[in-house]
């Protein structure tokens, strides 16, 4: 049953799933055909249709604890700075596509907002460590949520990615369900505007 105040997010999640849905790693027949025919060495990345919504502004950042692959802990309830929390998984295509853009956003807004990528992979560090080792992310923090506590709190139906901006007091300012071009001028301006208004 969808809660009344979750309808905008549910619709956004449905659109995200329909246009660039996460998958479990299995190729579709069309992908297999293209791969076997050699038509495209690298298929184009899926579009990132996520939309910024403010319907949940004021929602509290949950006081949950997470660890990184080295065993360091993060207590969300103790943060005293603006944070952009990104829920993602290695098996989620739009999650993977938007990660370089999140890294660029983190570089552009260093000192203004802390970007936390919190993996919802059940296998935790086992899959997250190699994922990061294969990429040159310089600004993204690796945090693990194999129990999916944040997905339960912020993602209707478990759809990923979900990215939520919180102010220094832990109040939600905006969120995006689905992939988003976080390194675009528009996205950076929206984040700065939300932080200034918050």
C-alpha positions as CSV (number, residue, x, y, z in Angstrom):
1,X,0.0,0.0,0.0
2,X,1.5,3.4,-1.0
3,X,1.4,6.1,1.6
4,X,-0.2,9.3,0.4
5,X,2.9,11.4,0.9
6,X,5.0,8.8,-0.9
7,X,3.1,9.0,-4.2
8,X,5.4,11.5,-5.9
9,X,8.4,9.3,-5.0
10,X,6.6,6.2,-6.1
11,X,5.8,7.7,-9.5
12,X,9.4,9.0,-9.9
13,X,10.7,5.5,-9.0
14,X,8.4,3.9,-11.4
15,X,9.5,6.2,-14.2
16,X,13.1,5.6,-13.2
17,X,12.6,1.8,-13.4
18,X,10.8,2.0,-16.7
19,X,13.4,4.2,-18.4
20,X,16.7,3.0,-16.9
21,X,15.8,0.3,-14.4
22,X,18.3,-1.5,-12.3
23,X,19.1,-5.0,-13.2
24,X,20.7,-8.0,-11.5
25,X,23.4,-8.3,-14.1
26,X,21.5,-10.5,-16.6
27,X,21.7,-9.3,-20.2
28,X,18.5,-8.9,-22.2
29,X,18.2,-10.8,-25.5
30,X,18.8,-7.4,-27.3
31,X,22.0,-6.9,-25.4
32,X,23.1,-10.4,-26.1
33,X,22.4,-10.0,-29.8
34,X,24.3,-6.7,-30.0
35,X,27.2,-8.2,-28.1
36,X,27.4,-11.3,-30.2
37,X,27.1,-9.5,-33.5
38,X,29.8,-7.0,-32.6
39,X,27.7,-4.1,-33.8
40,X,28.6,-2.0,-30.7
41,X,31.8,-2.6,-28.7
42,X,30.3,-0.5,-25.9
43,X,26.5,0.0,-25.7
44,X,25.5,3.6,-24.9
45,X,24.8,4.2,-21.2
46,X,21.2,4.4,-20.2
47,X,19.6,7.8,-19.8
48,X,19.4,9.2,-16.3
49,X,15.8,10.3,-16.0
50,X,15.8,11.1,-12.2
51,X,14.0,14.3,-11.2
52,X,14.6,16.5,-8.1
53,X,11.7,16.4,-5.8
54,X,11.1,18.4,-2.5
55,X,8.0,16.6,-1.4
56,X,9.8,15.1,1.6
57,X,11.7,18.3,2.7
58,X,12.1,18.3,6.5
59,X,12.4,14.5,6.9
60,X,15.0,13.6,9.5
61,X,18.2,11.9,8.6
62,X,18.0,8.6,10.4
63,X,20.5,8.0,13.2
64,X,22.0,4.9,11.7
65,X,25.5,3.6,11.8
66,X,27.5,2.2,8.9
67,X,31.0,0.9,8.3
68,X,33.4,1.2,5.4
69,X,35.5,-1.7,4.0
70,X,38.3,-0.9,6.5
71,X,35.9,-1.2,9.4
72,X,35.7,2.6,10.2
73,X,32.2,3.6,11.4
74,X,29.9,6.5,10.4
75,X,27.1,7.6,12.6
76,X,24.6,9.6,10.5
77,X,23.1,11.1,13.7
78,X,26.4,12.7,14.6
79,X,27.0,14.5,11.3
80,X,27.1,18.3,11.6
81,X,27.5,19.3,8.0
82,X,25.4,19.1,4.8
83,X,25.5,15.6,3.3
84,X,24.4,14.1,0.0
85,X,23.5,10.5,0.7
86,X,23.5,8.2,-2.3
87,X,22.0,4.7,-2.1
88,X,23.4,2.5,-4.8
89,X,24.4,-1.0,-5.7
90,X,27.0,-2.6,-8.0
91,X,24.3,-4.5,-9.9
92,X,22.2,-1.3,-10.5
93,X,23.0,0.1,-14.0
94,X,21.9,3.7,-13.5
95,X,23.7,3.7,-10.1
96,X,27.0,2.7,-11.8
97,X,26.4,5.2,-14.7
98,X,25.9,8.2,-12.3
99,X,28.9,7.4,-10.0
100,X,31.5,9.4,-12.0
101,X,29.1,12.4,-12.0
102,X,28.7,12.1,-8.2
103,X,32.5,12.0,-7.9
104,X,32.7,15.2,-10.0
105,X,30.0,16.9,-7.8
106,X,32.0,15.9,-4.7
107,X,35.1,17.5,-6.2
108,X,33.2,20.7,-7.3
109,X,31.5,21.1,-3.9
110,X,34.3,20.0,-1.6
111,X,33.9,21.9,1.7
112,X,30.2,22.7,0.9
113,X,28.7,19.2,1.1
114,X,29.9,15.8,1.9
115,X,29.0,13.1,-0.6
116,X,28.3,9.7,1.0
117,X,27.8,6.7,-1.3
118,X,26.2,3.9,0.8
119,X,26.2,0.5,-0.9
120,X,23.0,-1.6,-0.6
121,X,24.8,-4.7,-1.9
122,X,24.1,-7.7,0.3
123,X,27.6,-8.9,-0.2
124,X,29.1,-5.6,1.1
125,X,32.8,-5.1,0.9
126,X,33.2,-8.3,-1.2
127,X,31.8,-6.5,-4.2
128,X,32.3,-2.8,-3.3
129,X,36.1,-3.0,-2.9
130,X,36.7,-4.4,-6.4
131,X,34.2,-2.0,-7.9
132,X,36.1,1.0,-6.5
133,X,39.4,-0.5,-7.3
134,X,38.5,-0.7,-11.0
135,X,37.5,3.0,-11.1
136,X,39.4,6.2,-10.3
137,X,36.9,7.9,-7.9
138,X,38.9,10.4,-5.9
139,X,36.2,12.1,-3.8
140,X,33.5,9.4,-3.1
141,X,33.4,7.8,0.3
142,X,32.6,4.0,0.4
143,X,30.1,3.0,3.1
144,X,28.3,-0.3,3.4
145,X,24.6,-1.0,4.3
146,X,24.3,-4.8,3.5
147,X,21.1,-4.9,5.7
148,X,19.5,-2.2,3.5
149,X,18.4,-0.1,6.4
150,X,18.6,3.1,4.4
151,X,16.8,1.6,1.4
152,X,13.9,0.7,3.8
153,X,13.8,4.3,5.0
154,X,14.1,6.1,1.7
155,X,13.5,3.9,-1.3
156,X,9.9,2.7,-2.0
157,X,10.0,-0.8,-3.3
158,X,13.8,-0.9,-3.0
159,X,14.4,0.9,-6.3
160,X,17.9,2.4,-6.7
161,X,19.6,4.8,-7.0
162,X,18.1,7.2,-4.5
163,X,20.1,10.3,-3.5
164,X,19.0,12.6,-0.7
165,X,20.4,16.0,0.3
166,X,20.4,16.9,4.0
167,X,21.3,20.2,5.7
168,X,23.7,20.5,8.6
169,X,20.9,19.9,11.0
170,X,20.0,16.6,9.4
171,X,16.8,17.8,7.6
172,X,16.1,16.7,4.1
173,X,16.2,19.4,1.5
174,X,15.6,17.4,-1.7
175,X,15.9,14.0,-3.2
176,X,16.2,12.2,-6.6
177,X,14.9,8.7,-7.3
178,X,16.7,7.4,-10.3
179,X,20.0,8.3,-11.9
180,X,20.9,11.9,-12.3
181,X,23.5,14.0,-14.0
182,X,25.0,15.3,-10.7
183,X,28.0,17.0,-12.4
184,X,25.8,19.3,-14.6
185,X,25.6,23.0,-13.9
186,X,21.9,22.7,-13.2
187,X,22.4,20.0,-10.5
188,X,25.2,21.9,-8.8
189,X,23.1,25.1,-8.8
190,X,20.1,23.2,-7.4
191,X,22.2,21.7,-4.6
192,X,23.7,25.1,-3.7
193,X,20.3,26.8,-3.9
194,X,18.7,24.2,-1.6
195,X,21.6,24.5,0.9
196,X,21.2,28.3,0.9
197,X,17.5,28.1,1.4
198,X,17.7,25.4,4.1
